[in-house]
Amino acid sequence: MKIKICGITSVAETEYLNRNHVDFAGVVLFFPKSRRNTPPETAADILAALNDDIQKVAVVVSPSLEEVRQIEQLGFDYIQIHGTLSQELLESIHLPILKAFNVSDMEQYETYHHCPQVAGYVFDAQEPGSGKTFDWSFVKHIPRDEKLLLLAGGLHEGNVAEAIASVAPDGVDVSSGVEFTDRPGKDPAKIDAFVAKVRQEETS
């Protein structure tokens, strides 16, 4: 079971991911509306601090070609795209793509199902990053293929086991569920607990 911790905003937070040997780290770029939005300069420092075996994911919303080129130059391993993605831009991206869907655009899945540039999917809630879950039955009926399927949307230590049992994804993606409740930033204790819970499900 792959584990992705999303919304990393500082070098200090990379220590929590490194010691837990997670599989993916997500950094939000070019989206000022998000409290987790990170300047490219900080993103470069975050990438340098992460273990080499952690896959680095740039998380963006309807990016421009210029933004995609910046992401490629920073050295990310994947680009996770929410919102719109034109065919022209799709064919111009040189990184594996994780295409994000929410409950309002699941019908677009078939558009990307046979697309070789798309390496996987992230199924998220109506409002990505809101900490809200959604009806997992939407994903249970999605035809599975060789591409990576990550489940996101309101996951935390208390519900991730149920989510894994219900959907059987290839991996789980958490952001708000491992953050402090009284201040910005990732809570190392919550990350430890979340990872431990997922690992426990793997061995049960």
N, C-alpha and C positions, 0 to 999 in steps of 0.2 A: 504494500500500500504506500503510494507516494504521498509525501507531505509537502505542501507549499505554504509558506508563511508570507503573506502579502502586506504591502503598505509599510515596508521598512523605510525609515526616514533619517536614520543616523548611523554612523560607524559603530557607536556603542551597542546598538541592537544586533549587529552582526555576530557578536560573541554568543548570544543566546542561540542563534541558528547553528553556528559552527559546533558548539558543544553538543547539540542535539542531533547533529548529522542529518538535517532535513535535506530534502531533494531539490526544492526550488525556493528561491527568494524573489519576491515581487517588489518592484519599485515603481511608484506612480509618477509619471512625467507629463508635463504640458497640459495639466488639468487643474487650474487654479481653484476651481470650485471645491476640490477635495482638500480636507485638512491634512491629508497625507501627501499632497503634492510635493515633489522634491526637485530642486534645481539640478540641472545636468552636472554641475561641478560637484555637488554633494553625492550624486549618484555614482560618479566616477570613484570617489573615495570609498563608497559602500562596496562597489564591485571589487575593488582592490583588497578590501578587508575580509571578504567572504572566502571560505575554503574553496579550493579549485574544483572539488567534486560537487559543489552546490550549483545548480543551473540558475543563471541570472535572467530574470524575466522583466522586461520593460512593459508596464501596464499603461495603456493609452486609450483615449476616446476619440474616434473619428480622426486619426492623425493625418497630417499633411505629408507630402513627400519629403519636404525639408526636415520635418521632425523625425521621420523614419531614418533618414540618412544620419542624423545626429545620434540616434539610438544605435545604429550599426557601428558608428565610429567609437562609441563609448565602450563597446565590447560585450554587449548583452548576448546571451545565447538564444533567447526567444523574444518575440514581441506578442503581447496579449492585447487584442484589439476588441474594445467595446464600441458600440455604435455602428456607424456606416463604414463600409470598406468597398470602394469602387473596384471594378475589374482591372482598370488601368493601374491603380495603386497596388492591388494584389499581385500583379505580374511584375511589379518593380521592386518588391521587398526581397531582400537577400537572406533574411533570417527565417527559421521555422516559425509559423504563426500558430498561436493559440487563439481561436475565435471564441469570444464570450457571447453567451446568450442569456436572456432572462425570460421570465414567463410571458412577456409581451411579444417576443420575437422568435419563439421556438420554431415557427414555421420556416424560418430562414435556414434551418439546419440542413435541409436537403441541398441548398445552394452550395454549401461548403463540403458536403459529405464526400464527394468524389474529387475534391480539389487537392492536387498534390502539394501545394504550398502550405496547406493547413495540416499541422502535425497533431493537433488535438483541440479539444473543446473545454470551455469552462462554463458550467451551468450555474447561474447566479440568480439572486432574488430580483424583484422588480426594481429595487434601488440598490445597485451594487455598493458595498461598503456601509450599508445602513445597519448591519447586524441583524437583519430580519431573515427568517427562514421562508421557504416557499413549499408548495405541495410537491413532494419528491416524486409523486406518481407521474408527473410530467416527464421526468427523466427515465423512469423505469420502462417506458414504452418507446424510447428512442432506439432505433436499430444500432447495435454495436458493431464496430469495425476495428481495424488494427490501430486506429488513432487513439491517442490518450484522452480519457474522459475524466475531468476533474470536477468534483462537486464543491460548490461554494455557497455562500448565503446563510449567514447567521449561525455557522457552526461554532461549537465550543466544547469544552471537556464534557459537559453534561449531556450533549446530544449526538456527539460524533459517532459513538458506537451504534446508535439507532440508525443514523444516516448510512453508515457502511453496510449494515445488515439489510436495509431497505433497498438501496440503489446498487450496491456492489460496484462502486466506481473504481477506476484505476488509481485515483488519488483524491485527497481532500485538501481544500484550500481555505485558510482561515486568516482573518485580519482583525476585525473588531472583537472577536471572541477571545483574543489573547492580548487585549489592550487594558491599560489602567482604566478604572471607572471614574476617577476623580481628576485626571490630568492626561494630556496627550502622551502617546508613546506606548511601546510594547512592554508588557509585564512579564519579566523572565519566569516568574513562578507559574503563570498561566501557560506560557509556551511549554515549559517542562511538563506540566500536567496534561496538556493537550497531546503532546508527542507520546507520553507514556501511555495514554489511553488508546491511541491508535496502535501502538506497538503491542499492547495487551490484546487488542482485537485480532491482530495478526496471528497470535499464538494460541488463541482460545478455540 
